[in-house]
Amino acid sequence: MGFCISCGQQHQDGIRFCRFCGNQQPGDQLLARLRQEAEQIHYMRLQAQALAQQQQQQQYSQNQYNQQPRW
């Protein structure tokens, strides 16, 4: 199932024109390329989140070390 790029109504995959608004829909090649780009963006986002979490953990560990009393 897909969605019309113009009106947002749900339709079957592989149609050329939306049955609700009549606008032309992207072809299969464009959809495949867009899906591939979306997967790449999702992967980069996951990497950025993991890096941010790792940096937060390092900062927390450093703060804990700095707060220990030094005798």
PLY file of the C-alpha trace (Angstrom):
ply
format ascii 1.0
element vertex 71
property float x
property float y
property float z
element edge 70
property int vertex1
property int vertex2
end_header
0.00 0.00 0.00
1.12 3.51 -0.76
-0.11 7.03 -0.35
-0.83 9.69 -2.93
1.94 12.30 -3.08
-0.69 14.99 -3.61
-3.76 14.26 -1.47
-2.35 11.64 0.92
-5.07 9.05 0.32
-4.01 5.40 0.57
-3.93 3.37 -2.65
-2.54 0.15 -4.09
1.13 0.02 -5.07
1.89 0.35 -8.76
-0.90 2.71 -9.78
-0.08 5.55 -12.14
-2.83 7.96 -11.09
-4.57 8.56 -7.78
-8.20 7.44 -7.86
-9.16 10.25 -5.48
-7.50 13.36 -6.93
-6.27 12.08 -10.32
-2.67 13.25 -9.91
0.12 11.18 -11.41
2.09 9.05 -8.97
5.86 8.42 -9.06
7.14 5.39 -10.96
8.58 2.25 -9.41
12.19 3.31 -10.09
11.73 6.60 -8.25
10.00 4.87 -5.34
12.83 2.34 -5.07
15.42 5.14 -5.03
13.47 7.09 -2.41
13.14 4.00 -0.21
16.89 3.40 -0.48
17.61 7.01 0.48
15.20 6.77 3.41
16.99 3.64 4.67
20.34 5.43 4.43
18.99 8.42 6.36
17.55 6.11 9.01
20.91 4.33 9.37
22.77 7.66 9.69
20.26 8.81 12.32
20.80 5.64 14.35
24.56 6.16 14.16
24.23 9.77 15.33
22.00 8.73 18.23
24.48 6.04 19.30
27.35 8.51 19.14
25.41 11.09 21.17
24.56 8.47 23.79
28.19 7.39 23.98
29.30 11.01 24.45
26.72 11.52 27.20
27.96 8.42 29.01
31.55 9.61 28.74
30.59 13.05 30.06
28.66 11.47 32.95
31.64 9.27 33.82
33.97 12.27 33.72
31.62 14.27 35.96
31.44 11.39 38.44
35.23 11.19 38.53
35.57 14.95 39.08
33.06 14.90 41.95
34.91 12.26 43.99
36.68 13.69 47.04
40.43 13.81 46.70
42.27 13.17 49.90
0 1
1 2
2 3
3 4
4 5
5 6
6 7
7 8
8 9
9 10
10 11
11 12
12 13
13 14
14 15
15 16
16 17
17 18
18 19
19 20
20 21
21 22
22 23
23 24
24 25
25 26
26 27
27 28
28 29
29 30
30 31
31 32
32 33
33 34
34 35
35 36
36 37
37 38
38 39
39 40
40 41
41 42
42 43
43 44
44 45
45 46
46 47
47 48
48 49
49 50
50 51
51 52
52 53
53 54
54 55
55 56
56 57
57 58
58 59
59 60
60 61
61 62
62 63
63 64
64 65
65 66
66 67
67 68
68 69
69 70
